[in-house]
Amino acid sequence: MSDLPDFDSAVLKTWEGGDHSPETDEAVIWPIYRGPSNPAFGERIRCARASRLNWTHDGSDDDIVGYRVALLDTPDETRSSSLH
């Protein structure tokens, strides 16, 4: 069994732009971009931690307009959730 998050069980959300990620820095994100990719600008990030992505909007095809999110349990989160 893999410790990686499962794309099919990840939650789908929309994003209208902002200065910071709407999720925790550790959240695993599969971004959905506004338009098609342009090979001249290189490869787009297909899956990464939220902290690696550019969440601001400038009207380009590379703006994130939606995403799937999965959270990985960290030792601190697991411990604090078991205390409640």
Helices and strands as residue ranges (DSSP letters): G 7-9, E 11-14, E 28-33, G 39-41, E 48-49, G 50-52, E 64-70, H 75-82
